[in-house]
Amino acid sequence: MRRLKLMALLPLVAALGGCNFVVLDPTGDIAAQQRDLLIVSTLLMLLIIVPVMALTAFFAWKYRASNSTATYDPEWSHSTQMELVIWSAPLLIIICLGALTWMGTHLLDPYRPLDRISADQPVPAGTTPLEVEVVALDWKWLFIYPEQGIATVNDLAAPVGRPIRFRITASSVMNAFYVPTLAGMIYAMPSMKTELNAVANAPVESRGFSSNYSGAGFSQMFFRFQALPEADFDRWVADAKASDEHLTRAAYLDLEQPSQNVPVRRFSDVDPTLFDAILNLCVEPGKMCMSDMMAIDAKGGLGMESVSNVLPLTYDKHARRGTVFGGPAGYVVGICTPSDLSTALTLSAASAARPRRLDRVQGAGLPLPVLSLPASASPLVPISLPSSEALAGPRRPSNS
């Protein structure tokens, strides 16, 4: 029977043979510090867990019903020495864990620029990080190298010993960018930019992936990571520059369509404004960027007049692209009628040389800031513009 039990455990042993201890054997300094933090925290907790488990088994054996020699003291209620042990040991462990957490939270902050390559090697003066712009797509990864002017799909490379600064966003749903050999994971979210600073200390080829479920193709959302010597990294860049593909905005719109098991692709050049357009959800022609919309909101907003501009900008990824609900692409060039816009442009040109009050617009319904006239002119009086109902029929904001 004993042999049968041992044989039953053999499949489990064989399964453990496929385990990869990459988290405990990283090549990046940030990942190595995170590993050390994990190990020290585990050992500190084991200082409490192991004695508690051992004492539980000891007490169960010592005070078993059949042990007639065990001390029986039903009136026992307090022991100062035991209270000191029970409370002081966990308190010390908590203090140590709190100190480790405090230091790790600040020293391993993903937004914090690196000040060292390894424990005994600071970052050389004048070293500039390698900038990599990361976009989580459905279901693949896009990497843009602004300095090199290239882009890749599901293929990330970096030179050994040079700090890397990742700027990370997503095209649709939230993902999590994670390269276990390099650094910890950080989320990629649409219309938001997260950052991660890391460095590779030795050549390695490993796998990165998304550690946050994002739909049907999530299980194949992997990419290759290579830490290369400087010469090999230059050759990798040259291979990308030799590609016939160009990452324009139109090419990106095709690339962002959901797909699974996407092979490595390389682009020899990239639209330099693409990442900011992805971040601000305005890659498609005619869409106002979120940064522009926020600038309008910061000045008081546009009230109901902005509805015709906001509606086609609602970011639901594919549903409004040429569908019956999406309508034709439009862009509001003026929150007024064409004739009013023409008049406003004429007045603006005539008063361009005059000093203007730059009062902040505080909200809908407040009077417009008036123009400052020369001292010889009559005092300023607020004027009210005629409403659209007072003009010839209802009017709508013009689109082009």
Residue, then its C-alpha position, 0 to 999 in steps of 0.5 A: m500500500r505504501r508503494l502505491k501511495l508513492m507511485a500515485l505521487l509520481p505524476l505530481v513530481a513530474a508536473l513540478g519538473g515543468c515549473n519555471f522559477v523565473v520570478l525567483d531568478p530574475t535578471g533585472d535589478i528591480a525584479a531582484q529587489q522585489r524577489d528579495l522583498l518577497i523572500v524576506s517577508t515570507l521568512l519573517m512570517l514563517l517565524i510566527i507560522v512555524p512555531v504556531m503550527a508546531l505548538t498546535a501539534f505539540f499541545a494536541w499530542k501532550y494533552r490528548a485524552s489518553n495522556s493521564t500524566a498531563t497536568y490538569d488545571p481547569e482554573w488556569s486563566h492567565s500567564t504574564q510570560m505567555e502574554l508577553v510572548i504572544w503579543s511581543a513576537p507578532l508585534l516585532i514581526i509587524i514592525c519589521l514588515g511595516a518598515l520593509t513595506w515603507m522602504g519598498t513602496h518608495l524605493l521600488d516606485p515604478y515612476r521613480p527614475l533609476d539611480r542604480i544599475s545594480a547593487d554595486q553600480p550606480v547609473p553613470a552620469g549623463t545616461t539617458p533611459l531608453e524610451v519605450e511606448v507600450v500599447a496593450l491591444d486586443w490581444k497583442w502588444l505594440f512597442i514604439y521606440p521614439e528614439q529609434g523611430i521604429a515599432t514592433v508587435n509582440d517583440l520587446a528588446a533592450p540593451v543590457g545595463r541601460p535604464i528603460r522607461f516605459r510609457i504604458t497605455a491601452s487601446s480598449v480595456m484594462n490589461a497589465f504589463y508584466v515581464p517577470t525577469l525585468a520588473g513588476m507588473i503595472y496596469a495599462m488602461p485606455s486614456m491613461k498613461t502609467e510608467l515603469n522604470a527598469v533595467a536588465n543586468a544580463p542578457v536574457e530571452s524570456r516572455g512577457f504577458s498580460s496578467n489581467y484578464s481582458g477577453a477571449g484572446f487573453s491566454q495568447m497575449f504574450f510577447r518576447f523580451q530580449a535583453l541584448p548586448e549593445a551591438d546585438f541591440d543595434r542589429w535588432v534595430a537595424d532589422a526593424k528599420a529594414s522592414d517594409e511596413h510603416l506604422t501610420r495612423a491608418a495602419y494602426l487602426d487596422l492593427e488595433q482590430p481584435s486578433q489572436n496569436v499574432p506573429v512578430r511584426r516590425f515597422s521601419d518608421v512610426d508617426p511621431t504623434l501616434f502614441d499621444a493620439i492613442l492616449n487621447l483616443c483621437v487616432e481616427p480622423g475627425k475625433m477631438c482629442m481628450s486633452d482638447m476636450m479637457a481644455i474646453d472643460a477647464k474653461g467652463g465647458l460649452g454647455m448643450e452646444s457641445v453635444s454634437n461634438v461629444l456624441p461621435l467622440t464617445y469611445d466604444k472602440h468599433a461600434r461607431r465606425g461607419t455604423v448606423f448609430g455612428g453617422p458620418a465623421g464630423y468635427v465642430v469648428g464653431i459653436c454657432t451658425p455659419s453666418d455667426l461664425s463668419t461675423a465672429l471671425t470678422l470681428s475677431a480680425a478687427s479687434a486683434a490689435r486691441p488688448r483683451r480681458l482674459d477673464r476665465v469663463q466660469g460657467a454656462g449662462l454668465p456674460l461673455p468677457v467684453l473687449s477693452l476699448p481705448a481710454s477715449a472710448s465710452p465706458l464698457v457696457p455688457i451686451s447680450l447676443p441675440s439667441s438663435e430663436a430670434l434669428a431666422g428659424p432654429r439653427r444647429p452648430s455647423n460641422s465640416 
